[in-house]
Amino acid sequence: MIETKIAVRNLIANSRRTLLTLLIIVVGLTAVLFIAGYINMVRVGFGELLIGEKYSHFQIYKKGFLDTNEPTSMAYSLSPEETAKIEEILSAREEVNFILPRINLHGMVGTTEDSKIFLGYSADPFYESFMTYGTIEQGIKLDMDDPYQCVVGKGLAKKMGLDLGAELLIQVPNEGGGLEAELVSVGGIANFGPEELNNTAVLTSIDIGRSLNYTDNNQYLLVMLHETQYLEDVLAYLKDEVARAGLDLEFRTWVEMDPFYQKVMRDYTFQLNLIAGIFLFVILLAVSNTIYMSIVERTPEIGTLRAIGISRLEIIRTILKEGLILGIIGVSIGVGLAYLIQILLRVVYVELPPPPSLTNPIRLAIGLRVKDVFMYSGLLAGCSTFATLFPGLKAANTNIVSALRHA
């Protein structure tokens, strides 16, 4: 206890250096926690955008579809019986929100005056309404009551002079090399983000996709869960049940379908570790310098303590406690500031631009995880304590006579 009191008094006696060192620890920890919290929110927010706009939680294909490299091929499609069996299996899991059938399309869209190449898909209008892909600027998303209405990208609408209600002829190539066509009307004009998508995107009801392909099959299924945390359990269950049912299927999770997301997260994690390492090094130098300068000024005091019988170990422990106290106080303030920033960002709504290929913005926020708080707080407090070890050893090994002469 007496060692702790002495350590506190020494820190107070050197208040200017103590405050400067505390400031470095506080700023360092707050910055590291802010970045860690931001990366966590990007991981969650970016992921949820990808799930909601593009991929769902996972997709189901007929085995062989992914090897064709032909995204519009119906050679490996899911029959109504296979779709019904999959729906039956997944209906037993309350974690499943809905199942969305889709068919990819590409070809030409035209009016009496102009035609353009398009890329898009057909989907069930009801369940597609729960997906957030595309921001409707005019009209509505796919009409549940009128399968012959479509949604087009705003760039395509502008280039072709399309307004709501305009008739559009959709033509797609068939397996025999000919063309199949359907006449639809524009029910909605949407912003799909990147210019190349806005200039080519066309969304139709699943009935149009089936009609163009002369089939009742679905090309693939999107499965949306109530929460992302259920993904592994539901997918493992589905694989087991599908194997028992003798269905030959393939699965892809949203993470597997977006390598860009994985790259972003790897880069962010590397940057976080680099910044944390820099701050740890700075704190190590700052605390070590503060304690070392304090020891130089207290050399006569240390000599006196050694002369009256205070052991080397007790001196080392006292100095180590100075670093520990600095670390604990700095970490406490830093954690408090990080949580305060988190609360402020929840109150103040700040938007970041949408990630590439997406249309919805990400909110600027931080999500502090308890494990991150404990890990980085422990690292910085431990670093602060470790930084006093070498000055402590130097002080403990000070020659008593030389130290007393220093006075």
C-alpha positions in Angstrom: 0.0 0.0 0.0 2.8 2.4 0.9 4.4 1.7 -2.6 1.1 2.8 -4.2 1.0 6.0 -2.2 4.6 6.8 -3.1 3.9 6.1 -6.8 0.9 8.5 -6.7 2.8 11.2 -5.0 5.6 10.9 -7.5 3.2 11.3 -10.4 1.6 14.3 -8.7 5.0 15.8 -8.1 5.8 15.6 -11.8 2.3 16.7 -12.9 3.3 18.4 -16.1 4.9 15.2 -17.5 2.2 13.1 -16.0 -0.6 15.0 -17.8 1.3 15.0 -21.1 1.7 11.2 -20.9 -1.9 10.7 -19.8 -3.0 12.8 -22.9 -1.0 10.5 -25.2 -2.5 7.4 -23.7 -6.1 8.9 -23.8 -5.7 10.1 -27.4 -4.1 6.8 -28.4 -6.8 4.6 -26.9 -9.7 6.8 -28.0 -8.4 6.8 -31.6 -7.8 3.0 -31.7 -11.2 2.3 -30.2 -12.9 4.7 -32.6 -11.3 3.0 -35.6 -12.1 -0.4 -34.2 -15.7 0.6 -33.7 -15.9 2.2 -37.1 -14.6 -1.0 -38.8 -17.0 -3.1 -36.8 -19.9 -0.8 -38.0 -18.6 -1.0 -41.6 -18.4 -4.8 -41.3 -22.0 -4.9 -40.1 -23.4 -2.0 -42.1 -21.7 -2.9 -45.4 -22.6 -6.5 -44.9 -26.3 -5.8 -44.3 -26.4 -3.6 -47.3 -25.0 -6.3 -49.5 -27.4 -8.8 -48.0 -30.4 -6.5 -48.4 -29.6 -5.1 -51.8 -27.8 -7.8 -53.7 -27.3 -11.3 -52.3 -29.6 -12.1 -49.4 -28.0 -14.3 -46.7 -27.3 -17.2 -49.1 -28.4 -18.5 -52.5 -29.4 -21.9 -53.7 -28.5 -23.3 -57.1 -28.9 -26.5 -59.0 -25.5 -28.3 -59.0 -23.5 -27.3 -62.1 -25.0 -23.9 -62.5 -22.0 -22.1 -61.0 -19.7 -24.0 -63.4 -21.4 -22.9 -66.6 -20.2 -19.3 -66.5 -23.5 -18.4 -68.2 -25.5 -16.4 -65.7 -28.7 -16.6 -67.8 -28.6 -20.3 -68.7 -31.6 -22.3 -67.6 -29.8 -25.6 -68.2 -29.3 -26.0 -64.5 -32.5 -24.6 -63.0 -34.7 -25.6 -60.1 -37.9 -27.3 -61.0 -41.2 -26.4 -59.2 -40.9 -29.7 -57.3 -37.4 -29.0 -56.2 -38.3 -25.4 -55.2 -41.3 -26.7 -53.2 -39.1 -29.3 -51.4 -36.6 -26.6 -50.5 -39.4 -24.3 -49.2 -40.8 -27.2 -47.2 -37.4 -27.9 -45.6 -36.8 -24.3 -44.8 -40.3 -23.7 -43.5 -39.3 -25.8 -40.4 -36.8 -23.1 -39.4 -38.3 -19.9 -37.9 -35.1 -18.1 -38.5 -36.0 -18.0 -42.2 -37.7 -14.8 -43.3 -38.6 -15.5 -46.9 -37.4 -17.3 -50.1 -37.1 -15.3 -53.3 -37.0 -17.0 -56.7 -35.0 -15.3 -59.5 -34.1 -15.7 -63.2 -31.3 -13.7 -64.7 -31.9 -12.0 -68.0 -29.9 -10.2 -70.7 -30.7 -9.1 -74.2 -32.3 -6.1 -75.9 -35.0 -3.8 -74.9 -36.6 -1.5 -77.4 -39.3 0.9 -78.3 -40.5 1.8 -81.8 -37.7 4.3 -82.0 -34.7 2.9 -80.2 -33.2 -0.2 -78.6 -30.5 -0.9 -76.0 -28.7 -3.8 -74.5 -30.0 -4.6 -71.0 -28.9 -6.7 -68.0 -31.4 -7.6 -65.2 -33.4 -10.3 -63.6 -37.0 -11.5 -63.0 -38.2 -11.9 -59.4 -41.3 -12.5 -57.3 -42.8 -9.0 -57.0 -44.0 -9.5 -53.4 -40.7 -10.7 -51.9 -38.6 -8.5 -54.1 -40.3 -5.5 -52.4 -38.4 -6.5 -49.2 -35.0 -6.2 -51.0 -33.5 -2.7 -51.0 -31.7 -2.9 -54.4 -32.4 0.3 -56.3 -34.0 3.5 -55.1 -37.3 4.1 -56.8 -37.3 7.7 -58.2 -40.6 7.5 -60.1 -43.4 5.0 -60.0 -43.2 1.9 -57.9 -41.2 -1.3 -57.7 -42.5 -4.5 -59.3 -46.3 -4.4 -59.3 -47.8 -7.5 -57.6 -51.1 -7.0 -59.5 -49.6 -6.5 -62.9 -46.8 -8.9 -64.0 -46.3 -6.9 -67.2 -44.9 -3.9 -65.5 -41.1 -3.5 -65.1 -38.5 -1.3 -63.5 -35.7 0.4 -65.5 -32.6 2.2 -64.5 -32.8 6.0 -64.7 -29.9 6.1 -67.2 -31.6 3.7 -69.5 -34.9 5.6 -69.2 -33.1 8.9 -70.0 -31.3 7.4 -73.1 -34.4 5.9 -74.5 -36.8 8.7 -73.5 -38.9 6.4 -71.3 -41.6 7.7 -69.0 -44.0 5.8 -66.7 -46.4 3.7 -68.8 -44.1 3.6 -71.8 -44.2 0.2 -73.7 -41.0 -1.7 -73.9 -40.2 -4.9 -75.9 -37.9 -7.2 -74.0 -36.0 -9.7 -76.3 -33.7 -12.4 -74.9 -31.8 -15.2 -76.8 -33.1 -18.7 -76.4 -31.2 -22.0 -76.2 -31.6 -22.5 -80.0 -30.0 -19.2 -80.9 -33.3 -17.4 -81.7 -35.1 -14.6 -79.8 -38.0 -14.7 -77.3 -39.9 -11.5 -76.7 -42.4 -10.0 -74.2 -44.1 -6.6 -74.3 -44.1 -4.8 -70.9 -44.7 -1.3 -69.6 -42.5 0.9 -67.4 -43.9 0.9 -63.9 -40.9 2.4 -62.1 -37.7 4.2 -62.8 -34.9 3.6 -60.2 -31.4 4.6 -59.3 -29.2 1.5 -59.2 -26.0 3.3 -58.1 -23.2 2.9 -60.6 -23.7 4.5 -64.1 -23.2 1.2 -65.9 -26.0 -0.3 -63.9 -28.3 2.6 -64.4 -27.7 2.5 -68.1 -28.6 -1.2 -68.5 -30.8 -2.4 -65.6 -34.2 -3.9 -66.2 -36.2 -5.7 -63.5 -39.3 -7.7 -64.4 -41.7 -10.1 -62.6 -40.8 -13.7 -62.3 -43.7 -14.5 -64.7 -42.0 -12.6 -67.5 -38.7 -14.5 -66.9 -40.4 -17.8 -67.0 -42.4 -16.9 -70.1 -39.3 -15.8 -71.9 -37.6 -19.1 -71.1 -40.7 -21.3 -71.7 -40.4 -22.8 -68.3 -41.9 -23.0 -64.8 -38.4 -23.4 -63.3 -36.5 -20.9 -61.2 -32.9 -20.3 -62.0 -31.9 -19.9 -58.3 -33.3 -19.0 -54.9 -32.4 -16.2 -52.5 -32.9 -17.0 -48.8 -33.3 -14.1 -46.4 -33.1 -14.7 -42.6 -34.4 -12.6 -39.8 -30.8 -12.2 -38.5 -27.4 -12.7 -40.0 -26.2 -14.6 -36.9 -28.4 -17.5 -37.8 -26.7 -18.1 -41.2 -24.3 -20.9 -40.2 -26.9 -22.9 -38.3 -29.6 -22.6 -41.0 -27.2 -23.5 -43.8 -25.8 -26.5 -42.0 -29.4 -27.7 -41.3 -30.3 -27.2 -45.0 -27.3 -29.1 -46.3 -28.1 -32.1 -44.1 -31.8 -32.1 -45.1 -31.1 -31.6 -48.8 -28.7 -34.6 -48.7 -31.3 -36.7 -47.1 -33.9 -35.6 -49.7 -31.5 -36.5 -52.5 -31.4 -33.0 -54.0 -28.3 -32.1 -55.9 -27.8 -28.4 -55.0 -25.0 -25.8 -54.4 -25.0 -23.0 -51.9 -23.2 -19.6 -51.8 -23.2 -17.3 -48.8 -23.2 -13.5 -49.3 -19.6 -13.3 -48.1 -18.5 -15.9 -50.7 -20.3 -13.9 -53.4 -18.5 -10.6 -52.8 -14.7 -10.8 -52.7 -14.6 -7.0 -52.6 -16.1 -7.1 -49.1 -13.5 -9.6 -47.9 -10.7 -7.4 -49.3 -12.1 -4.3 -47.7 -12.3 -6.0 -44.3 -8.8 -7.4 -44.6 -7.4 -4.0 -45.5 -9.3 -2.2 -42.7 -8.1 -4.8 -40.2 -4.5 -4.4 -41.3 -4.7 -0.6 -41.0 -6.3 -0.9 -37.5 -3.5 -3.2 -36.4 -0.9 -0.9 -37.9 -2.3 2.2 -36.2 -2.6 0.3 -32.8 1.0 -0.7 -33.1 2.1 2.8 -33.8 0.2 4.1 -30.7 1.6 1.3 -28.6 5.1 2.3 -29.6 4.5 6.0 -29.0 3.0 5.3 -25.5 6.0 3.0 -24.7 8.4 5.9 -25.5 6.2 8.5 -23.8 5.8 6.6 -20.5 9.4 5.4 -20.5 10.6 9.0 -21.0 8.3 10.4 -18.3 9.4 7.9 -15.7 13.1 8.1 -16.7 13.2 11.9 -16.4 11.4 11.6 -13.0 14.0 9.1 -11.8 16.9 11.3 -12.9 15.4 14.2 -10.8 14.8 11.8 -7.9 18.3 10.2 -7.9 19.2 11.6 -4.4 15.8 10.4 -3.1 16.4 6.9 -4.5 19.9 6.9 -3.0 18.5 7.8 0.4 15.8 5.0 0.2 18.5 2.5 -0.7 20.7 3.8 2.2 17.9 3.2 4.8 17.4 -0.4 3.6 14.7 -0.2 0.9 15.3 -3.2 -1.4 15.8 -3.1 -5.1 12.6 -5.1 -5.6 10.6 -2.5 -3.7 11.9 0.3 -5.8 11.2 -1.5 -9.0 7.6 -2.3 -7.8 7.0 1.4 -6.9 8.1 2.5 -10.3 6.1 -0.2 -12.1 3.1 1.0 -10.2 3.6 4.5 -11.5 3.3 3.1 -15.0 0.3 1.0 -14.1 -1.5 3.9 -12.5 -0.8 6.1 -15.6 -2.2 3.3 -17.7 -5.3 2.7 -15.7 -6.2 6.4 -15.5 -5.5 7.0 -19.2 -7.4 3.9 -20.3 -10.4 4.8 -18.1 -10.6 8.2 -19.6 -10.0 6.9 -23.1 -12.8 4.3 -22.9 -15.1 6.9 -21.5 -14.4 9.2 -24.4 -14.9 6.4 -26.9 -18.3 5.6 -25.6 -19.2 9.3 -25.5 -18.3 9.6 -29.2 -20.4 6.5 -29.9 -23.4 8.1 -28.1 -22.9 11.4 -29.9 -22.8 9.7 -33.4 -26.1 8.0 -32.6 -27.7 11.3 -31.8 -26.1 13.2 -34.8 -27.1 11.5 -38.1 -24.2 11.6 -40.6 -24.2 9.6 -43.8 -21.3 8.2 -45.8 -21.5 7.7 -49.6 -22.8 4.3 -50.7 -20.2 1.6 -51.2 -19.4 0.6 -54.8 -22.3 -1.1 -56.7 -24.8 -0.2 -53.9 -27.4 2.5 -53.8 -28.0 3.1 -50.0 -25.6 5.1 -47.9 -23.9 3.9 -44.7 -24.5 5.8 -41.5 -21.3 7.1 -39.8 -21.3 5.4 -36.4 -19.1 3.2 -34.3 -20.0 0.0 -32.6 -17.7 -0.7 -29.7 -17.4 -4.4 -28.9 -16.6 -5.4 -25.3 -13.8 -7.7 -26.5 -12.1 -4.9 -28.4 -12.4 -2.5 -25.5 -10.8 -5.0 -23.1 -8.1 -6.1 -25.6 -6.9 -2.6 -26.6 -7.3 -1.3 -23.0 -5.3 -4.2 -21.7 -2.6 -3.7 -24.4 -2.2 0.0 -23.7 -2.3 -0.4 -19.9 0.2 -3.3 -20.1 2.4 -1.2 -22.4 2.4 1.7 -20.0 3.4 -0.6 -17.2 6.1 -2.4 -19.2 7.5 1.0 -20.3 8.6 1.6 -16.7 10.5 -1.6 -16.3 13.8 -0.4 -17.7 13.8 2.9 -15.8 12.9 0.9 -12.7 15.8 -1.5 -13.2 18.1 1.5 -13.7 16.8 3.1 -10.5 17.1 -0.1 -8.5 20.7 -0.6 -9.6 21.8 3.0 -8.8 25.0 3.2 -6.8 24.1 4.5 -3.3 27.2 6.7 -2.9 26.9 8.2 -6.4 23.2 8.8 -5.9 23.8 10.7 -2.6 26.6 12.7 -4.2 24.1 13.7 -6.9 22.3 15.8 -4.3 
